[in-house]
């Protein structure tokens, strides 16, 4: 019987150099594929970022730090004041000199009009003639009537000196979109000014259960406002006579009784039953031959002027400045 012998076919021996070359080519192909995918992903992300940033503008912070000196107190003690919340900051450095419950949210009352003033200055010119569209008799007013026409400048002073709510409302009524859009613009400014604990529901500060801020935010706002010359001149005015277009005169008296005393050059009073007494003060004094500005805020005070005088005395001859070296 014949036996068949079978043998497995012999495998061809691979050339080592050829195998190594193939491995290199495969590796390079994988690298090229990864690079292609990476570039494709970057291209997609770039398109998406461009699409999402259309219309976005870079805004310079209004809280400019121009300090070359750093303020420190010579003597530190606790001033005795009735205010629930209070703060002192040095304007150039924004350094907090003194604070009491600086993050406590409280209704700002008529100090809201500091933001109303800044927001209105973004749109109106002093010579613009505005019309009273709807009267308001709530709180402090100068007695405007429906249909009255008056320059923005006169309404601006009426809003800030005797804190006239009818003047503030008239300014907001004449803004594009009316009072609602004006209030939206105020709150947009709070975000741009980094006032993270502040919300305004109206341009006068009368809605205590919805308007809120802190002494810290109010000090930042006041620092920005006081560096606006038009605003600074207005809040530093003690008395002014204004007229409407028909020639009717209105006498304006600044409610801030500290104005002109102890270096006080502004800024704004406020009061409602819920907010208590509120006062924002700008004190300018010469220290080591240089003019320095301090912003003082007291909120929910039983006597805003007495409390502020205590804090003014706390500052008096009690601040040194250390040079800041680059």
C-alpha positions in Angstrom: 0.0 0.0 0.0 1.4 3.3 -1.1 1.7 5.9 1.6 1.3 9.5 0.6 3.6 11.9 2.4 2.4 15.4 2.9 4.4 18.3 4.1 3.3 21.8 5.1 4.3 24.5 2.7 7.4 26.4 3.8 6.8 29.9 4.9 8.7 32.6 3.0 11.2 34.3 5.2 10.5 38.0 5.5 13.2 40.5 4.8 13.9 42.3 8.1 14.7 45.5 6.3 11.5 45.4 4.4 9.4 44.8 7.6 11.1 47.7 9.3 10.4 50.0 6.4 6.7 48.9 6.4 6.5 49.6 10.1 7.9 53.1 9.7 5.5 53.8 6.9 2.6 52.7 9.0 3.7 54.8 11.9 4.1 57.8 9.7 0.6 57.3 8.3 -0.9 57.1 11.7 1.0 60.3 12.8 -0.3 62.1 9.6 -3.8 60.9 10.4 -3.7 62.2 14.0 -2.2 65.5 12.8 -5.0 65.8 10.2 -7.7 65.1 12.8 -6.1 67.6 15.2 -6.0 70.3 12.5 -9.6 69.6 11.5 -10.7 69.9 15.1 -8.9 73.2 15.6 -10.5 74.5 12.4 -14.0 73.6 13.7 -13.3 75.2 17.1 -11.9 78.3 15.5 -15.1 78.7 13.4 -17.3 78.1 16.5 -15.4 80.7 18.6 -15.6 83.3 15.9 -19.3 82.7 15.6 -19.8 83.1 19.3 -17.7 86.2 19.7 -19.4 88.3 16.9 -20.5 91.5 18.5 -18.5 91.1 21.7 -16.4 94.1 22.6 -13.6 94.5 25.1 -14.6 96.9 27.8 -12.0 98.8 29.8 -12.7 98.5 33.5 -14.0 101.8 34.9 -12.3 100.9 38.2 -8.9 102.2 37.1 -6.1 101.8 39.7 -3.8 104.7 39.4 -2.2 104.5 42.8 1.5 105.0 43.4 1.0 105.0 47.1 -0.7 102.6 49.5 -2.7 104.0 52.4 -2.4 102.6 56.0 -3.9 103.8 59.2 -1.6 105.1 62.0 -4.0 104.2 64.7 -6.6 101.4 64.4 -9.7 101.3 66.6 -13.4 100.6 66.2 -15.5 103.8 65.5 -18.8 103.9 67.3 -21.5 104.4 64.8 -25.2 103.4 64.5 -25.1 102.3 60.9 -25.7 98.6 60.2 -23.1 98.8 57.5 -20.3 101.2 56.6 -17.1 101.5 54.6 -14.2 103.9 53.8 -12.1 103.4 50.7 -9.2 105.4 49.3 -10.1 106.4 45.8 -6.8 105.8 43.9 -5.9 102.4 45.3 -9.5 101.3 46.1 -8.0 100.1 49.4 -10.5 99.6 52.2 -9.5 101.7 55.1 -12.5 100.7 57.4 -15.5 98.4 56.9 -18.5 97.2 58.9 -20.6 94.5 57.3 -19.3 95.5 53.9 -21.2 92.6 52.1 -24.5 93.1 53.8 -27.2 93.7 51.2 -29.5 96.6 52.0 -31.9 98.9 50.2 -30.0 102.0 48.8 -32.9 104.5 48.9 -32.1 107.6 46.9 -28.4 106.8 46.6 -29.7 104.8 43.6 -29.7 108.1 41.8 -25.9 107.9 41.6 -26.4 105.1 39.1 -29.3 106.9 37.5 -27.0 109.9 37.0 -24.2 107.9 35.4 -26.6 105.9 33.2 -28.3 109.1 31.9 -24.9 110.7 31.1 -24.3 107.8 28.7 -27.2 109.0 26.5 -28.3 112.6 27.2 -26.5 115.9 26.5 -26.9 118.8 28.9 -28.9 120.9 26.4 -31.4 118.1 25.5 -35.0 119.1 26.3 -37.0 116.4 28.0 -40.8 116.2 28.5 -42.6 115.0 31.6 -44.7 112.1 30.4 -46.2 110.9 33.6 -46.1 112.7 37.0 -45.0 111.2 40.3 -45.7 112.7 43.7 -44.0 110.0 45.8 -41.3 111.0 48.1 -39.2 114.1 47.4 -40.3 116.1 44.3 -40.0 119.6 42.9 -43.5 119.6 41.5 -43.2 118.9 37.8 -46.5 118.4 36.0 -47.4 116.4 32.9 -46.2 118.1 29.7 -43.5 120.2 31.4 -40.4 120.6 29.3 -37.0 121.1 30.9 -33.3 120.7 29.9 -31.6 117.5 30.9 -29.0 119.5 32.9 -31.7 121.1 35.1 -33.4 117.8 35.7 -30.0 116.3 36.5 -29.4 118.9 39.2 -32.9 118.5 40.5 -32.4 114.8 40.8 -29.1 115.1 42.8 -29.5 118.2 45.0 -33.0 117.9 46.6 -33.2 114.3 45.4 -36.3 114.9 43.3 -38.0 111.7 42.2 -40.1 113.4 39.6 -36.9 114.6 37.9 -35.3 111.2 38.0 -38.5 109.6 36.5 -38.6 112.2 33.8 -35.1 111.4 32.7 -35.9 107.7 32.6 -39.2 108.3 30.8 -37.3 110.0 27.9 -34.8 107.2 27.5 -35.4 105.0 24.4 -37.8 102.3 25.6 -38.8 104.3 28.7 -38.3 103.5 32.4 -38.1 99.7 31.9 -35.2 100.0 29.4 -33.5 102.7 31.5 -33.6 100.4 34.5 -32.1 97.5 32.3 -29.3 99.9 31.4 -28.7 100.6 35.0 -28.3 96.9 35.8 -26.1 96.4 32.8 -23.8 99.0 34.3 -23.8 97.2 37.6 -22.2 94.2 35.8 -19.7 96.3 33.9 -18.8 98.0 37.2 -18.3 94.7 39.0 -21.1 95.4 41.4 -21.9 91.8 42.0 -24.2 92.4 45.0 -26.4 95.1 43.5 -29.8 95.2 41.7 -31.9 98.2 40.8 -35.7 97.9 40.2 -36.3 101.6 39.5 -34.4 104.8 38.9 -35.3 106.4 42.2 -34.6 103.7 44.9 -38.2 103.7 46.2 -38.8 99.9 45.7 -37.1 98.8 48.9 -38.1 95.1 48.6 -36.3 94.8 45.2 -33.6 97.4 45.2 -30.4 96.3 47.0 -26.7 97.0 47.2 -23.8 96.9 49.7 -21.6 99.6 51.0 -18.7 98.1 49.1 -20.6 98.2 45.8 -21.9 101.6 46.5 -18.4 102.9 47.2 -17.1 101.4 43.9 -20.0 103.1 42.1 -19.4 106.4 43.8 -15.7 106.3 43.0 -16.5 105.9 39.3 -19.1 108.7 39.5 -16.9 111.1 41.4 -14.2 110.9 38.7 -16.8 112.2 36.2 -16.4 116.0 36.3 -20.0 116.7 35.3 -21.3 114.6 38.1 -18.7 115.9 40.6 -19.7 119.5 39.9 -23.4 118.8 40.4 -23.0 117.0 43.7 -20.7 119.7 45.0 -23.3 122.4 44.4 -25.2 123.7 47.4 -27.8 125.8 45.8 -29.1 126.4 42.3 -32.1 128.0 40.5 -33.4 126.1 37.5 -36.2 126.9 35.0 -38.5 124.9 32.7 -39.0 126.0 29.1 -42.0 128.1 30.1 -39.8 130.1 32.5 -41.1 128.7 35.8 -38.4 128.7 38.5 -37.4 126.0 40.9 -35.1 126.6 43.9 -32.8 123.6 44.6 -31.0 123.1 47.9 -28.6 120.2 48.5 -29.8 117.9 51.3 -26.2 117.1 52.3 -25.5 119.3 55.3 -21.9 118.2 55.5 -21.1 119.6 52.1 -18.2 122.1 52.2 -17.2 121.1 55.7 -14.1 119.0 56.7 -13.2 118.5 53.0 -16.6 117.1 52.0 -17.3 117.6 48.3 -20.4 115.3 47.8 -22.0 112.9 47.1 -25.6 111.8 47.9 -28.2 111.3 50.6 -30.9 108.7 50.8 -33.8 107.7 53.1 -36.8 105.4 53.2 -38.5 103.8 56.2 -37.1 100.4 55.3 -33.6 101.6 54.2 -33.1 104.0 57.1 -30.7 106.9 56.6 -28.1 106.4 53.9 -25.2 108.7 53.0 -22.4 108.6 50.5 -19.6 111.1 51.1 -16.5 112.1 49.2 -13.8 113.7 51.3 -10.8 115.4 49.6 -7.8 116.3 51.7 -4.2 117.0 51.3 -1.8 114.3 52.6 1.9 114.8 52.3 1.4 117.6 49.7 -1.0 115.5 47.5 -4.8 115.6 47.2 -6.4 112.4 48.2 -10.0 111.4 48.0 -11.8 109.1 50.4 -15.2 107.6 49.8 -17.4 107.0 52.9 -20.7 105.1 52.8 -23.1 104.5 55.7 -26.3 102.5 55.3 -29.3 101.9 57.5 -28.1 104.5 59.9 -30.0 106.2 62.7 -28.1 109.4 62.1 -26.2 109.4 58.8 -24.5 112.8 59.3 -23.3 112.0 62.9 -22.0 108.6 61.8 -20.2 110.1 58.8 -18.6 112.8 61.0 -17.3 110.0 63.3 -15.7 108.4 60.2 -14.4 111.7 59.0 -12.7 112.2 62.4 -11.4 108.6 62.2 -9.6 109.6 59.0 -8.3 113.0 60.2 -4.5 112.9 60.5 -4.7 109.1 60.8 -3.6 108.0 57.3 -0.1 107.4 56.0 0.9 106.5 52.4 3.6 104.0 51.6 5.2 104.3 48.1 4.5 101.5 45.7 7.6 100.5 43.8 7.4 98.7 40.4 
